Amino acid sequence: MSGCDGAKGRRGRGSGRDRGFVTAETAVVLPALVLFAMALVWALLAASAQIQCVDAARAGARAAARQEPAGVVREVARRAAPDGAHITVSRRGDLVRVLVVARPAGPAGLPLELRHQAAALAEDTVGVNR
């Protein structure tokens, strides 16, 4: 019986030492989990900003195709674009193009630039024979 008592004693002492390891593992893992969560939120914000760039470019191209003045086209695109986006309107031949470029919110050390370009056929050229 004394052999069994010795095993119980060793088991009891071992669990006390394991508590220190659990605390140390938690101290290492917790910051990694917080960093992962922050990266996930940043990625979602960047994806949302990219969708806004797509919507803004398309809205601007539709307005430009209707022969709206360039200032109106920029304003239409700016309303749908992320804050601080740069909008360029151009026309070459029958096509009007709107380019939206933005930087998502997040760490300044990550030089991520989001962009989308949309093109549309100008309405004044539809049905014109050349």
Secondary structure, 3 states (H helix, E strand, C coil): CHHHHHHHHHHHHHHHHHHHHHHHHHHHHHHHHHHHHHHHHHHHHHHHHHHHHHHHHHHHHHHHHCCCCHHHHHHHHHHHCCCCCEEEEEEECCEEEEEEEECCCCCCCCCCCEEEEEEEECHHHCCCCC
